[in-house]
Amino acid sequence: MNHQIRALHTDSTITVYQAYAPGLGVPAARSGRFPTAWKRDRMTWIKPSFLWMMYRCGWATKPDQETVLAVEITREGFDWALRNACLSHYVRGVHPDQAAWKEALRRSPARVQWDPERDLRLRPLPHRSLQLGLSGEASRRYADEWTVSITDVTALAHEVHAHVRDDNLAAATALLPEERVYPGGDDLLAHLAT
């Protein structure tokens, strides 16, 4: 399958990644909760793929993305977001027409975007990785109900990157989170295929 959720997960949780400025990321990891400074009324994007997060934040070097967080959330919450999500762009055949897609997008508290997964050198791979945008009710639930733990994995990002720079891909691979196919994905993604 070209579109598949692969993630670090347990029977009850899934780990997603986000990158923030240290002023927000460090307190969140310290307390295990998103602080009040975290804006619950704006769209936030979560990524189950560690390497896609590394691509997005430049191995934790891009401005305001220097702190990488592994956010463990409930699978119940993640599944709710997927069931209530809409594709972030119009796809003929998935939506009856552009007007129907725009209306679904307006009503949906979550949106899905599929981007090329990345390898250790951050080159695109032929299969797609999920990005899940949360807004409104989904964003608030993510921050205040679904979050089980928040861990600062910036040091891990730097260590993996150091091995990649040294061309020691075996050592880099050994440090990566064990991302497996997320169960129930086909049913959850039926309305989100492109």
PyMOL commands that set and color helices and strands:
alter all, ss='L'
color gray80, all
select helices_A, chain A and resi 22-31+50-57+75-83+98-107+136-146+154-165+169-175+185-192
alter helices_A, ss='H'
color red, helices_A
select strands_A, chain A and resi 6-7+13-20+44-46+67-74+85-87+110-118+124-134+147-152+180-181
alter strands_A, ss='S'
color yellow, strands_A
deselect
rebuild
show_as cartoon
